[in-house]
Each structure stands twice: as C-alpha cells, then as structure tokens.
Amino acid sequence: MSLFSIFSKKPKKRTKSHHLYTNRSNASAAPIKKNVPSKIPVRALQIGMYVSELDKPWIETPFITQGFYIKSAQDINEIQKHCEHVYVDAIQGRSVAVGDPDSSTGLQTSYIHNLPDSQEWGQTEVIYEHTQSLTKSIVDEIRLGGGINQEKVREIVDDCVESILTNPNTLVWISQMAENHTGMERHALRVCVLSIAFGRYMGFPRDKLEKVGASALLHDVGELELPEDLLQKIHSSDSLNDLEIEQVKKHVTYGRNMLMSNCSDWGAVDVAYGHHERYDGTGYPRGLKSVAIPAFAQIVALVDTFDALTHMQSYRDPISSLDALKIIYAEKGKQFEPELAQNFIRFINIYPPGAIVQIKNGDIGIVIDRNHKHKHLPRVLLLRDSKGEPRRPQIVDLQDLYHKPEGRNFVICKMYPSGSFGIEPESFIKKGLISE
C-alpha cells in the first residue's frame, strides 16, 4: 500500500495479535550486529580513522556517505569545516597510505543512478515492457476471480533479477522513468525492481533476490479485494477520508489470506501482512516492533515509501528523490530501522546523474556527472532560465566555480521530479550526454 499518510498515521491502541508464522519465513529479521563507535572532537582526528557517523545529517554536508576512512590531512580539514565532533569506529580503523587516491573507502557503493550504456537501453526496455505486461495480466486475472499465477510471478522476478545482475542500473532507470506512472501494477513492478536492486546493493545472493522480488511484487495484492473506485482513488492524486483510510488498511489482511491460499512462499505472506508495521511499534495491523518485523517487510516498506513519494500517488504530487530521502532520514528509528534506512539513502544517493536541479542564480538543468568527493557540486547541463524557459545549453562544473567570486551563486538550491520543465533524462542518456 503506497499511502504515505497511512504510513505516518498512528493507529488506535489495540491488542497485539500473535505472529503465527514468522518462524516459517526465511525472510524473518535477525538482529543486526552493530559496533559501538566513540565520540571524539574533530581536532583529535587522525589519518586511518574510520568515521562512522557525523554530528549532523549527512545530507547537510559535502561527504559522500556517513562511513569513510580518513586518508589525508585534507580530509581532516574538510571534516573540521563542517563538524564539531564525529563518531569513530575503532574496529574499522586501519592504516591508510597518505594521499593514496586508490585506497579503499571501506564502503563499496554501487549507486542505482550510475548511468546505463545507451546500447543497453533498448534491450532492457523490451524486458521491462514484457514484465509490465505480465504484471498487468496477473492483476487482471485476480480481478476476474482467478488465483495468483505463480508461473508468471516467477517469470517476472527471474527477468528482473537477471537484468539487475547483468546490468545493475538500466532496469531501475527505465522503471523509474516509464510514462503513465499511476496504477497498481506499475507501482508493484517498480517496487519489485527497486527492492531487487537494493538487495543486490546489500549483497544478497540470487535466491534471496528472487524471494524479496516476489514478495515486493505481491506486497499490495490485497488491494484487489477493495472496491474498484477506492482502488483507483488510492493510485491517483485524490485524498482519502478517514473511513476510506480504515477500509484501505484491510488490504494487508486480504493480501495475507490470498497468499496463504495461493502459494507456499511464507516470505511473501509476511511482507503482504507486515509492510505497514513501523520500527517503533506504532504501525498496523499488529503493532510489531523492531526485529519482530520480518526483514523483507522492512525492505519493501522502505522502497514502497520511496516510490509513493516520488510518483503520483495518494493525494500528493510527486516530490524529488532528495526530498524523499530527507523524509526517510527523518523517519529513522521511528518508521524504519536506522541502519537499513541509512543503507537505502546511500544506495539511492543525492543529485544523481539525470536529476533535474535548480541552481542559486535561478537557472535549471540536468546533472550529467557526479562529483564523488563533493556530492553537492556535480556537473550540470543548464537548459532553462529562472522562468523555466529554454536557454542556450551550457555545461557548468559546480566544483570549479565554487571557489570563484561568483561561485556562491552556482550551488544547487532545489531538485525537481523527473520530467519537470519538459526535461526528460532518458533522451540525454540515449544521446550519450550523461555519464557515470
């Protein structure tokens, strides 16, 4: 279910029902092993230390992630500009060659926004169109009273997993940019694709990717038991009244019942029934808390929220991926398990190639190349003036301009949803104008 209002709405107090089948699912969450970092002032930093956390949200700093090794005196100086203290993980600390640009950061990232090769695009588009057609046929069959076609589910998931393992970024890009974003089947497929990609980022083996993909594809299957007019309202910009919200909440029970009678995948059952639980215990239907929430349900809940926020759904216009990440960051420890949310933020990244942004002087453009050291200063192709009208295209490197007198006017001040101002990233990818 993709209603952020329902994610955030605290339910009335209820008696918590017993989780009848958590132990049957190999998707059940296990406690995440965590190190206990030490808080130290930035003046005490040394080369080789591993900084695991900052004293402020990482989005407000120029650092790539909240997990990196200090490799030079320049790194220390940069941290001191933005922080008063940081948290250092003594276990991860190690010797690092001073000034060695090739030394590992300790966090091997593989962002979904690395751009696909233009030659891959057409082939993957065919895969996406095929999986979208299969997803629609599954939905239509259920609407007509049939069961869940497990063979088609497996075909969709196998195609998605194979595509993401072969070309990790292309299918994600296509699913995010596809036209006509509304509709249950499109939402289900996007959540499936992004959950698989996130699982790959976290190092899941293939069989686990297949299980999380199937669970994500079917997470909202219970919605098909809702009245058709209400279902259409959910996946549109119309708002729901309190009575409709309570009715929509029943989809998790409907989904659990449908999956228990149609398949033997207990992981999918857990996700359908548990993806609206919250880490702090204020979710529904059972008010599960922390590690009692199945792991796959936690993953799908994150992806479901991100997709709902960045696409036209449930009474709100879509927002940028950056604004969605800020909401997810604010919900760490409340709606989402903190470490899982932080991993998802790292996975998505901010200001990715293809992002539509506005710089402080008012001009609007598209990010064409990331800056791995200073993520807030990418290269941008300017395409619109401050009024949103076409202007002479110009490539600006925000890092080169930042230290010049006029540089303060060349920083990103806002990010827009894909397709804003008539700018379609897909056309620039196909032309080879956007790079990793």
C-alpha positions as CSV (number, residue, x, y, z in Angstrom):
1,M,0.0,0.0,0.0
2,S,1.6,3.3,-1.1
3,L,-0.2,5.9,1.0
4,F,2.4,7.9,3.0
5,S,-0.4,9.3,5.0
6,I,-1.2,5.8,6.2
7,F,2.4,5.1,6.8
8,S,2.6,8.1,9.1
9,K,-0.8,7.8,10.8
10,K,-0.7,6.3,14.3
11,P,-3.4,3.7,14.8
12,K,-5.7,3.4,17.8
13,K,-4.4,1.2,20.6
14,R,-5.2,-2.4,20.0
15,T,-4.4,-5.8,21.4
16,K,-1.4,-7.2,19.6
17,S,-2.2,-10.5,17.9
18,H,0.4,-13.3,17.9
19,H,2.6,-13.6,14.9
20,L,1.5,-17.1,13.7
21,Y,4.1,-17.8,11.0
22,T,7.1,-15.6,11.5
23,N,9.4,-18.6,12.2
24,R,8.3,-20.3,9.0
25,S,9.8,-17.5,6.9
26,N,13.4,-17.3,6.0
27,A,12.8,-13.6,5.5
28,S,12.4,-13.0,9.2
29,A,14.6,-10.4,10.6
30,A,17.7,-11.2,12.7
31,P,19.3,-8.6,15.0
32,I,21.8,-6.5,13.1
33,K,25.2,-6.7,14.6
34,K,26.4,-3.2,15.4
35,N,29.7,-1.7,16.6
36,V,29.7,1.0,19.2
37,P,31.6,4.0,17.9
38,S,33.4,6.5,20.0
39,K,32.5,10.2,20.0
40,I,35.6,12.4,19.5
41,P,36.2,16.1,18.8
42,V,37.3,16.8,15.2
43,R,40.6,18.3,16.5
44,A,41.6,14.7,17.6
45,L,41.1,13.1,14.2
46,Q,44.0,11.1,12.6
47,I,44.7,9.6,9.3
48,G,43.5,6.0,9.2
49,M,40.4,6.5,11.4
50,Y,37.0,5.3,10.2
51,V,34.3,7.9,10.6
52,S,31.0,6.1,11.0
53,E,28.7,9.0,11.9
54,L,28.7,12.8,11.9
55,D,27.2,15.2,14.3
56,K,24.6,16.3,11.8
57,P,22.6,14.8,8.9
58,W,25.0,13.7,6.2
59,I,22.7,15.4,3.6
60,E,23.8,18.8,5.0
61,T,27.5,18.1,4.4
62,P,29.6,17.5,1.2
63,F,30.6,14.0,2.3
64,I,29.6,11.1,0.1
65,T,28.4,8.8,2.9
66,Q,28.4,8.5,6.7
67,G,31.0,5.9,6.6
68,F,34.5,6.6,5.3
69,Y,38.2,6.3,6.1
70,I,40.3,9.4,6.7
71,K,43.1,9.2,4.1
72,S,44.7,12.6,4.2
73,A,45.2,15.8,6.1
74,Q,42.8,17.4,3.6
75,D,40.1,15.0,4.7
76,I,40.6,16.1,8.3
77,N,40.4,19.8,7.3
78,E,37.2,19.2,5.4
79,I,35.6,17.4,8.3
80,Q,36.6,20.3,10.6
81,K,34.9,22.8,8.4
82,H,31.5,21.1,8.9
83,C,31.5,19.2,12.2
84,E,32.5,19.8,15.8
85,H,32.6,16.1,16.7
86,V,32.2,12.8,14.9
87,Y,31.9,9.1,15.8
88,V,34.9,6.9,15.1
89,D,34.7,3.1,14.8
90,A,37.8,1.7,16.4
91,I,37.2,-1.7,14.9
92,Q,37.2,-0.5,11.3
93,G,40.1,1.9,11.7
94,R,43.3,0.8,9.8
95,S,46.5,2.1,8.2
96,V,45.9,4.1,5.1
97,A,48.6,5.4,2.7
98,V,48.6,9.2,2.9
99,G,47.3,10.8,-0.2
100,D,46.6,7.5,-1.9
101,P,43.6,8.1,-4.1
102,D,43.1,4.4,-4.8
103,S,42.9,3.3,-1.2
104,S,39.5,1.8,-0.3
105,T,36.9,3.9,1.5
106,G,35.6,0.7,3.2
107,L,32.2,1.2,1.7
108,Q,32.0,-0.2,-1.8
109,T,29.0,1.7,-3.2
110,S,27.1,0.8,-6.4
111,Y,24.5,3.5,-6.8
112,I,21.4,2.9,-8.8
113,H,21.9,6.1,-10.5
114,N,25.1,5.1,-12.4
115,L,24.0,5.6,-15.9
116,P,23.4,2.7,-18.3
117,D,25.3,2.3,-21.5
118,S,23.0,3.7,-24.3
119,Q,23.3,0.4,-26.2
120,E,21.8,-1.4,-23.2
121,W,18.7,0.8,-23.1
122,G,16.7,-0.7,-26.0
123,Q,17.3,-4.3,-24.9
124,T,16.3,-3.6,-21.3
125,E,13.2,-1.7,-22.4
126,V,12.0,-4.8,-24.1
127,I,12.4,-6.7,-20.8
128,Y,10.6,-4.0,-18.9
129,E,7.7,-3.9,-21.3
130,H,7.4,-7.7,-21.1
131,T,7.4,-7.8,-17.3
132,Q,4.9,-4.9,-17.2
133,S,2.6,-6.8,-19.5
134,L,2.9,-9.9,-17.3
135,T,2.2,-7.9,-14.2
136,K,-0.9,-6.4,-15.7
137,S,-2.1,-9.8,-16.7
138,I,-1.6,-11.2,-13.2
139,V,-3.7,-8.3,-11.8
140,D,-6.4,-8.7,-14.4
141,E,-6.7,-12.5,-13.7
142,I,-7.1,-11.9,-10.0
143,R,-9.7,-9.2,-10.6
144,L,-11.7,-11.7,-12.6
145,G,-11.7,-14.1,-9.7
146,G,-8.7,-16.2,-10.6
147,G,-5.8,-17.1,-8.3
148,I,-2.3,-15.8,-8.3
149,N,-0.4,-17.1,-11.4
150,Q,2.8,-18.3,-9.7
151,E,4.4,-19.2,-13.1
152,K,4.1,-15.6,-14.3
153,V,5.3,-14.2,-10.9
154,R,8.5,-16.4,-11.3
155,E,9.0,-15.3,-14.9
156,I,8.7,-11.6,-13.9
157,V,11.1,-11.9,-11.0
158,D,13.6,-14.1,-12.9
159,D,13.7,-11.5,-15.7
160,C,14.2,-8.6,-13.2
161,V,16.9,-10.4,-11.2
162,E,18.8,-11.5,-14.4
163,S,18.6,-7.9,-15.8
164,I,19.8,-6.3,-12.5
165,L,22.6,-8.8,-12.0
166,T,23.8,-8.3,-15.6
167,N,23.3,-4.5,-15.9
168,P,22.6,-3.2,-12.4
169,N,21.3,0.2,-13.3
170,T,19.4,0.1,-16.6
171,L,16.2,-1.6,-15.5
172,V,15.9,0.6,-12.4
173,W,16.3,3.7,-14.6
174,I,13.7,2.5,-17.1
175,S,11.2,1.6,-14.4
176,Q,11.6,5.0,-12.7
177,M,11.2,6.9,-15.9
178,A,8.4,5.0,-17.6
179,E,5.4,7.1,-18.6
180,N,2.0,6.8,-17.0
181,H,3.4,6.3,-13.5
182,T,0.0,5.7,-11.9
183,G,-1.7,2.3,-11.4
184,M,-1.3,-0.6,-9.1
185,E,0.6,-2.8,-11.5
186,R,3.2,-0.2,-12.3
187,H,3.7,0.6,-8.7
188,A,4.1,-3.1,-7.9
189,L,6.7,-3.6,-10.6
190,R,8.7,-0.5,-9.6
191,V,8.8,-1.7,-6.0
192,C,9.8,-5.2,-7.2
193,V,12.7,-3.8,-9.4
194,L,14.0,-1.4,-6.7
195,S,13.8,-4.0,-3.9
196,I,15.9,-6.4,-6.0
197,A,18.4,-3.6,-6.8
198,F,18.6,-2.6,-3.1
199,G,19.1,-6.3,-2.2
200,R,21.9,-6.6,-4.7
201,Y,23.5,-3.5,-3.2
202,M,23.4,-5.2,0.3
203,G,25.0,-8.3,-1.1
204,F,22.0,-10.7,-1.3
205,P,22.6,-14.0,-3.2
206,R,20.5,-14.7,-6.2
207,D,17.9,-16.9,-4.3
208,K,17.4,-14.2,-1.8
209,L,17.0,-11.6,-4.5
210,E,14.3,-13.8,-6.1
211,K,12.4,-14.1,-2.8
212,V,12.5,-10.3,-2.0
213,G,11.5,-9.6,-5.6
214,A,8.4,-11.9,-5.5
215,S,7.5,-10.5,-2.1
216,A,7.7,-6.9,-3.3
217,L,5.7,-7.7,-6.5
218,L,2.9,-9.1,-4.4
219,H,3.0,-6.8,-1.4
220,D,-0.2,-4.9,-2.3
221,V,-2.1,-7.8,-3.8
222,G,-4.7,-7.4,-1.1
223,E,-5.8,-4.1,-2.6
224,L,-7.6,-6.1,-5.3
225,E,-10.2,-7.1,-2.7
226,L,-11.0,-3.4,-2.3
227,P,-13.9,-1.7,-4.3
228,E,-12.7,-0.7,-7.7
229,D,-13.5,3.0,-7.2
230,L,-11.4,3.1,-3.9
231,L,-8.5,1.3,-5.6
232,Q,-8.4,3.9,-8.4
233,K,-8.5,6.6,-5.8
234,I,-5.5,5.2,-4.0
235,H,-3.4,5.3,-7.1
236,S,-4.3,8.8,-8.0
237,S,-3.9,12.3,-6.6
238,D,-7.2,12.2,-4.8
239,S,-7.2,12.3,-1.0
240,L,-8.9,9.7,1.2
241,N,-11.3,10.4,4.1
242,D,-10.9,8.7,7.5
243,L,-13.4,6.0,6.7
244,E,-11.7,5.2,3.4
245,I,-8.3,5.0,5.2
246,E,-9.6,2.5,7.6
247,Q,-11.1,0.5,4.8
248,V,-7.8,0.6,2.9
249,K,-5.9,-0.7,5.9
250,K,-7.7,-4.0,5.5
251,H,-5.7,-4.8,2.3
252,V,-2.9,-6.3,4.4
253,T,-5.2,-8.9,5.8
254,Y,-6.8,-9.5,2.4
255,G,-3.3,-10.0,1.0
256,R,-2.2,-12.4,3.7
257,N,-5.3,-14.5,3.1
258,M,-4.9,-14.6,-0.7
259,L,-1.2,-15.5,-0.5
260,M,-1.8,-18.2,2.2
261,S,-4.3,-19.9,-0.1
262,N,-2.4,-19.5,-3.3
263,C,1.3,-20.0,-2.6
264,S,3.7,-21.6,-0.2
265,D,6.1,-18.6,0.0
266,W,5.8,-17.5,3.6
267,G,8.2,-14.6,2.9
268,A,5.6,-13.1,0.6
269,V,2.9,-13.7,3.2
270,D,4.9,-11.9,5.8
271,V,5.6,-8.9,3.5
272,A,1.9,-8.6,2.5
273,Y,0.8,-8.6,6.1
274,G,3.8,-6.7,7.6
275,H,4.9,-3.9,5.3
276,H,2.9,-1.3,7.2
277,E,4.4,-2.2,10.6
278,R,6.7,0.5,12.0
279,Y,10.1,0.1,13.7
280,D,8.8,2.0,16.8
281,G,5.7,-0.3,17.1
282,T,3.1,2.2,16.0
283,G,2.3,0.5,12.7
284,Y,-0.5,-1.9,11.7
285,P,-2.1,-4.4,11.8
286,R,-0.3,-5.9,14.8
287,G,1.9,-3.1,16.1
288,L,5.1,-5.2,15.7
289,K,8.3,-3.5,16.8
290,S,12.0,-3.6,15.8
291,V,13.3,-7.1,14.9
292,A,9.9,-8.6,15.3
293,I,9.1,-7.1,11.8
294,P,10.3,-9.6,9.1
295,A,13.4,-8.3,7.3
296,F,11.8,-8.4,3.8
297,A,8.8,-6.5,5.1
298,Q,11.2,-3.8,6.3
299,I,12.9,-3.6,3.0
300,V,9.7,-3.4,1.0
301,A,8.3,-0.8,3.3
302,L,11.3,1.5,2.6
303,V,11.0,1.0,-1.1
304,D,7.2,1.3,-1.1
305,T,7.5,4.7,0.8
306,F,10.2,6.0,-1.6
307,D,8.1,5.0,-4.7
308,A,4.9,6.6,-3.2
309,L,6.7,9.8,-2.5
310,T,8.4,10.1,-5.9
311,H,5.4,9.2,-8.1
312,M,1.9,10.5,-8.5
313,Q,0.0,8.6,-5.8
314,S,-2.3,9.0,-2.8
315,Y,-3.4,12.7,-2.8
316,R,0.1,14.2,-3.3
317,D,2.1,15.3,-6.3
318,P,5.5,13.5,-6.7
319,I,8.5,15.0,-4.9
320,S,12.2,14.8,-5.8
321,S,14.3,11.8,-4.7
322,L,16.3,14.1,-2.5
323,D,13.2,15.3,-0.6
324,A,12.0,11.7,-0.3
325,L,15.4,10.8,1.2
326,K,15.1,13.6,3.7
327,I,11.7,12.2,4.8
328,I,13.2,8.7,5.1
329,Y,16.1,10.1,7.1
330,A,13.7,11.9,9.5
331,E,11.9,8.6,10.0
332,K,15.0,6.6,11.1
333,G,14.2,4.9,14.4
334,K,10.5,5.7,14.0
335,Q,9.1,4.2,10.8
336,F,12.3,2.5,9.7
337,E,15.2,0.5,11.2
338,P,18.0,3.2,11.4
339,E,20.8,1.2,9.7
340,L,18.6,-0.1,7.0
341,A,17.3,3.4,6.2
342,Q,20.9,4.7,6.1
343,N,21.9,2.0,3.7
344,F,18.9,2.9,1.5
345,I,19.9,6.5,1.5
346,R,23.5,5.6,0.4
347,F,22.0,3.3,-2.2
348,I,19.8,6.0,-3.8
349,N,22.3,8.9,-3.5
350,I,21.5,12.6,-3.9
351,Y,21.9,14.7,-7.0
352,P,22.4,11.6,-9.2
353,P,23.1,11.9,-13.0
354,G,19.8,12.6,-14.6
355,A,18.5,14.7,-11.7
356,I,16.7,17.9,-12.6
357,V,18.1,20.7,-10.4
358,Q,17.9,24.5,-10.0
359,I,21.0,26.4,-9.0
360,K,21.0,29.5,-6.8
361,N,21.1,32.0,-9.7
362,G,17.8,30.6,-10.9
363,D,18.9,28.5,-13.9
364,I,17.6,25.0,-14.3
365,G,19.4,22.0,-15.7
366,I,20.2,18.3,-15.5
367,V,23.0,16.7,-13.6
368,I,25.3,15.0,-16.2
369,D,28.1,13.8,-14.0
370,R,28.5,13.1,-10.3
371,N,31.2,14.5,-8.0
372,H,32.4,11.6,-5.9
373,K,34.3,13.8,-3.4
374,H,31.9,16.7,-3.1
375,K,28.5,15.2,-3.9
376,H,26.8,18.6,-3.6
377,L,28.9,20.0,-6.5
378,P,28.2,17.9,-9.7
379,R,28.5,18.9,-13.3
380,V,25.2,20.3,-14.6
381,L,23.9,21.0,-18.1
382,L,21.8,24.2,-17.9
383,L,18.7,24.0,-20.1
384,R,16.2,26.5,-18.7
385,D,16.4,30.0,-17.3
386,S,14.9,31.2,-14.0
387,K,11.5,31.4,-15.6
388,G,11.6,27.9,-16.9
389,E,12.1,29.0,-20.5
390,P,14.6,27.3,-22.8
391,R,18.1,28.9,-22.7
392,R,21.3,28.2,-24.6
393,P,22.6,24.9,-23.2
394,Q,25.7,25.3,-21.1
395,I,27.7,22.8,-19.1
396,V,28.9,24.1,-15.7
397,D,31.2,22.3,-13.2
398,L,29.9,23.5,-9.8
399,Q,33.1,22.4,-8.1
400,D,35.3,24.6,-10.4
401,L,33.0,27.6,-9.8
402,Y,32.6,27.1,-6.1
403,H,35.8,28.8,-5.1
404,K,35.5,31.7,-7.5
405,P,33.9,35.0,-6.5
406,E,30.6,34.2,-8.3
407,G,30.7,30.6,-7.1
408,R,28.2,31.1,-4.3
409,N,25.5,31.6,-7.0
410,F,26.4,28.3,-8.5
411,V,25.2,25.8,-5.9
412,I,22.1,23.6,-6.1
413,C,19.2,25.0,-4.2
414,K,16.3,22.8,-5.3
415,M,15.7,19.4,-7.0
416,Y,12.6,18.6,-9.1
417,P,10.9,15.4,-10.0
418,S,11.8,13.7,-13.3
419,G,10.1,15.2,-16.3
420,S,9.8,18.7,-14.8
421,F,10.1,21.7,-17.3
422,G,9.8,19.2,-20.1
423,I,13.3,17.8,-19.4
424,E,13.4,14.1,-20.0
425,P,16.6,12.4,-18.7
426,E,16.0,9.4,-21.0
427,S,16.7,11.4,-24.1
428,F,20.1,12.6,-22.8
429,I,21.1,9.0,-21.8
430,K,20.2,7.8,-25.3
431,K,22.4,10.6,-26.8
432,G,25.3,9.6,-24.5
433,L,25.3,13.1,-22.9
434,I,25.1,11.8,-19.3
435,S,28.0,9.9,-17.8
436,E,28.6,8.0,-14.6
